[in-house]
Amino acid sequence: MVGDTRINGTSFGCSAPLGVFDSGAGGLTVVKQIREILPNESVIYFGDTARVPYGPRPQAQVQEFSLQIARFLHEQGVKGIVIACNTATAASLEMLQSSFPGPVVGVIRPGAQGAFTAAGPNGRIGLIGTQGTVESGVYDKELAALGWERQLVKQACPDFVTLVEAGMVDDEGIQEATKRYMKIFHESPVDVLILGCTHFPLLSSYIEKELPGVVLVDPAVETVLVMKKMLEENGLKAASDSEATYKFFCSGDPSSFAKSVRMVLGPNDYVVEQAVL
Ligand code: DGL
C-alpha cells in the first residue's frame, strides 16, 4: 500500500480542464468520447508510456503510479479526474476519490452498468481486459451489485495492449491474437462482451469479425456520462460558450505518443509534451 495519499489544495472552477490518465494511448478512446459528449470541456491527458503496461504489475505499484499522476494533474489545475484505465481503476479508484479534492470517475462501474443494460439479468456477459483487471474481480463485484447472478466469462489479453501501443501496424499479429483470445468465447458463448481495457475499442473491428452478433460494450461512453452528471451536480460544468483545449503529456517519447494521439483523435495540432514524474 502506498504511504501518504493526500493531495493538498482545493478543487478548481468550471473553466478548469478535466484530467484524464492511462498507462498509455488507451485512454485516448475516452478523450474521444469527452470531445463528443462534453465539447466545452478542456482536457489535460497523461499517458504513462515510459511504464506501460500496467496490466501485469502488482496493484500496490499501480496505486503508486496513479497517485503520482493524480498529483501531477492537480498541479496542472484540473477540476476532476477520469481514470481512463481499467487496471488503474481496479487498483486505485477509492484511494483517488478520497485523496483528490474534486470528482474522480473510473471506467469499471459505468462499464458494468453498460453491460448489464445491454444484456439484462439473464444475458451472458464476457470480459476482456488486462491481467490486473481480470484478476481483481472488480467487474464481477459490480455486476453482482446490479443483480446479475451469472458467471462472467473472462480473458486477459495482454498482447492487445502491446499491439496498440506499437501503433496497430501489425495487422497479422492483431488477427492472430484476436483468434487466440476469442477462443474462450466460442467455447463459452456470450451475448455481450465488455471491452475492459481502454486500448481495446481500437480493435473492435477485429473482435466483431471473430465474434459476430456479440454486442461490444465500450465503458467510455457511460463513464463520460457519469462525469457529466458529477460536473453538473457540483456546479463545475464548463460554460456552453467556452472553447475546449486539449493538452497531452506522456512519460515516454513524445513524438511516438503524438502519433497515437493522431491515430485515435484524427489529424490535429494538439500539444504533446514529455513530463517525467
Ligand atoms: N488501458 C489500460 C486499461 O484499461 C491498461 C493497459 C496496460 O497498461 O496494461 O486497463
Boltz pocket constraint, residues with backbone or C-beta under 6 A from the ligand:
constraints:
  - pocket:
      binder: B
      contacts: [[A, 22], [A, 23], [A, 24], [A, 26], [A, 27], [A, 52], [A, 53], [A, 54], [A, 55], [A, 56], [A, 84], [A, 85], [A, 86], [A, 87], [A, 88], [A, 130], [A, 133], [A, 161], [A, 196], [A, 197], [A, 198], [A, 199]]
      max_distance: 6.0
